[in-house]
C-alpha cells in the first residue's frame, strides 16, 4: 500500500491574495517535472470568519471585537478534517501574541498531530542561520508594530536592533495596504504604483538608518515588491515559510 | 445568528498552477474593498492522488491505469467535509466522459447538497448566450481532442463547427504543455517564450481557418496567453466558471 503523502495546509483569507501567494511559493520552490511531483496542499481562504487583525490589535479588544483567532481556528479545523499535518497562517499580524497564543493553544489542545508552523519564528531562525546581521529593518502593518511581536524573536539583549519606520512612514505603509484609492487590499491585480512607491521609499529609509536587510512583515508587501530592485536582502517570511513547509513535508523536493 | 456563508471549492492539482489560477480569478472578479468582502473559498491541490488525464485517455484504460476520477472524488470529499457547497474541477481534460461521468456520479450519490459545476458546460452556455458565432476554435490537450468532449456541447446538428489544429499543430500544443525543455507544466513562473509562441501560432492558424473565437481548452493555456494580444475573443473556461461560481455563491459580489 502506498504511504499517504503529507498534506500541507495554508490558512489564507488574511488577505486572500496573500494566502494564494504562499501556496504559489510552495509550488515555485518544489522540484517537479509533472503535476504528480508537486506536494499535496490545501488552501482555506475564509475571510468572512476572520476580522481584520490590525483593527483588533489597535482597538478591538476594548470594544468587544471578536478575536481573529476564532476564525483562524475554524479554518484550521477544516484543514485538520481534510487530513493536513502542517499549517501556516499567511498573515504576519495574526502572529501577534493576543491572537496567535489563543489560536495555537486551541489548535494544540483540539487537533492532535496537527503542527502549526509559526511563520515569524521560521523567518527569524532563517535570518539568524543565514545572515550575519544584527540591524534589521521591519516593514509591517500598524498592529504588528504595536504588538512588538517581531521583537520577541529579535531581542535587544541578544544584540539585535529592529529598525522601524518613523511615525509618518508607518502611516504611509498603512496606506499602501489599506488606502481606498490605492491600497493593496483592494488593488492587487495589478498593484498600484503609489503602493509600490510608498513601500520602496520606506525600504530606502530603513537602509539609510542602518538596516542590513528588511523584513516584509505583512503578507501583502511581497505582492508589491521585487527584492531584486534593492541592494540589501529583502526577506519575505511567506517565501521562507513556504520553503520550510516543503522541507518538513518532503525535503528532497525542496529546490536549491 | 449570522447565516453561514457559502463556501466555494476548487479541485486543483490538475495541474497545481491551473487550480491556483481559477482561485485567483474568483478573487479578481469579486467586488471587495476589504478582506472580509471576499468570498469563502477552498483549494484542494492533491496531484499525488490524480493521474495525468491525457495519459489515461490516450492509453490508460487499456493498461489498467487508475481512473483520475477516484482522486478527484477524494478531493471532492475533502471539500465536502469542510462544508463546500459548490466545486469545480480546474482541468478541461478531466471533463471528458470516461473520467467526469464516473466522478460526478460518485459525487452525486455520496455527497448530498454538493454541486459540481461543469466548467465546459458553463463555458458553452456562455458562448451561446454572449457570442453569436458558430465557428469556434478549440485549443486543447490531446486527451480532450480524443474524447471529443467539447463536441457534446457544440453539436454539428445545432449548427456549430469546432475547429481543431491539424495533427502537427496538436503536437505543438502538446509540447507547449508537456515538453521537458519548455512545457508549462514544468516552467510556469515565468512561462517560456517557446510555449507562448506555440500557442499563439495555433491561435492564428485557427483564426485563418475561420474561427471567430478560440477556447483555451486546457487550464494551463491561460497562464501563457494574454487575450488582449489577439483580434478575436479568446475564451478562458477557468475565468468563465470563476464568474459563474461567484454568481452562484453571491451574485451581488460579481464585478461587471
Interface residues (C-beta under 8 A of the other chain):
Chain A: X5 X7 X13 X14 X15 X16 X17 X20 X23 X24 X27 X28 X32 X33 X34 X35 X36 X37 X38 X39 X40 X41 X42 X43 X44 X45 X46 X47 X48 X49 X50 X51 X52 X78 X81 X82 X83 X180 X185 X186 X188 X189
Chain B: X5 X7 X13 X14 X15 X16 X17 X20 X23 X24 X27 X28 X32 X33 X34 X35 X36 X37 X38 X39 X40 X41 X42 X43 X44 X45 X46 X47 X48 X49 X50 X51 X52 X78 X81 X82 X83 X180 X185 X186 X188 X189
